[in-house]
Amino acid sequence: MSTLSAVELEDLPVIIKFILHSVTPSDALEVISELRRSLDLESCVSVPPLHATQNRMKHKPHAGYGLFNSSKDCVSLLMDVIKSAVRFQKHTSEAWIKAIENVDTVSNHKVTDLIVLLILYSTNNNNSKKQVERVLRNKIRLGHISDQLLLSAFKNHSQVLRDYILSILSLAQTLLRSPEQSVVSFGSLMYKHTFSAYDSYCQQEVIGALVTHVCSGYPAEVDVALNVLTELVTLHSAAVALYAVFIKGILDYLDNLNIHQIRKLFQILSMLAFSKGREGGHIQVRFRIYFPIHAEGVQ
């Protein structure tokens, strides 16, 4: 296991697959813990599909690489191997969770830990989901899994994380509903990074999820979601404007918001209304309908 650091990245998926298929319930925790320590994705940046294709045109692929889908980069393939192992081997899944849980310092946590937690969360096993939520909340609370680690995951491995976008959004939704500020803050960052890193489909899912939070009727959840929307509109007004129809829908639920929240909502809509594009004009029209009715109460 100690020689993994010397293995070529393109060979890792084959080697890790062999190791994981050889694991038994009796040695699973020991093997997975050592494997986790030896894997260093921080030094491996996922290659976008176009660049990966160009590289394969310049360099003949290794024989072992042909066993996998050549359209994916090696880090993605490695995560696919881990996903297959935890999905079909319960002892491997439990060992990964325990190995991550046993790490007790922020400096020893890796991007690998976050990605594996997302993989475990995506297996459609309710017990695994609850375990992942528990471990992640505890790690955030203790400061072991940091905001910087999350940023590094999105910055260097966005292609890998894209495969687990639904798990990211589901976890963000759960974390945002926590009574603990540090956990809520981490969930907010998951939404922000997802919106910034991905395409229109993912951005629409983020806005839809935030609107659901705003319409939930829980004051703390509403406040956080409105704050995230405000930041997204400030930083990405043109992109958010494409989904203004979802945000406009909140106007139908004003009775569930307090005065402070209504002010913040109108601030968001005002920023969108005077941004460039067709949606800005549509929001201005909606304002003319709502302001005569609600403006007096919002003063």
Sequence and secondary structure as in RCSB ss.txt:
>XXXX:A:sequence
MSTLSAVELEDLPVIIKFILHSVTPSDALEVISELRRSLDLESCVSVPPLHATQNRMKHKPHAGYGLFNSSKDCV
SLLMDVIKSAVRFQKHTSEAWIKAIENVDTVSNHKVTDLIVLLILYSTNNNNSKKQVERVLRNKIRLGHISDQLL
LSAFKNHSQVLRDYILSILSLAQTLLRSPEQSVVSFGSLMYKHTFSAYDSYCQQEVIGALVTHVCSGYPAEVDVA
LNVLTELVTLHSAAVALYAVFIKGILDYLDNLNIHQIRKLFQILSMLAFSKGREGGHIQVRFRIYFPIHAEGVQ
>XXXX:A:secstr
 TTGGGS GGGHHHHHHHHHHH  TTTHHHHHHHHHHH  GGG     HHHHHHHHHHS   GGGGGS TTS HH
HHHHHHHHHHHHH HHHHHHHHHHHHT  SGGG  HHHHHHHHHHHTT  HHHHHHHHHHHHHHHHHTSS HHHH
HHHHHH HHHHHTTHHHHHHHHHHHHT SSHHHHHHHHHHHHHHHHHS HHHHHHHHHHHHHHHTT  HHHHHHH
HHHHHHHHHH HHHHHTTHHHHHGGGGGGGGS HHHHHHHHHHHHHHHTSSSHHHHHHHHHHHHHHHHHHHHH 
